[in-house]
Amino acid sequence: MYKQGLGEALFTLHSAGYEPALRFTTRAGEAIELARLSAGYDLVNRLDSVLEHFDSVLGLKRLRAIHLNDSMTPFASFKDRHETIGKGSLGEQTFINLINHPVLRELPFFLETPRDEAGHGQEIAWLKEHYRA
């Protein structure tokens, strides 16, 4: 089910109780986990259409947070392998687009990358540098 469904029917699976790309679901809303989502959805070239699809199925008003991580594996790999921001298949520009997207920019972003505290500090500094106030 995981390999067949993640990219093709992410939100359909979510509706059926399977949550491969949503880190948690509560009555309060949803949180997108980027490495999982990018395994089946093209965040690099089609961010707006991915968000439109999310909105049509779950509703963007339910989106409460983004778990930030790059992906070690390429698009459509159906694998969830976290990578340092800008060092994986999503690349730096995707993160600049994400953190500045008008629909996403006011949401909390949670860093979820395989680094130590010093490395996380560097990533946070990079994200702040690229956030357009």
Buried (B, 14 or more C-beta within 10 A) or exposed (E): EEEEBBBEBBBEBBEEEBBBBBBEBEEEBBBBBBBBBBBBBBBBEEBEEBBEBBBEEBEBEBBBBBBBBBBBBEBBBBBBBBBBBBBBBBBEEBBBBBBEBEBBEEBEBEBBBBBEEEBBEEBBEBBEEBEEE
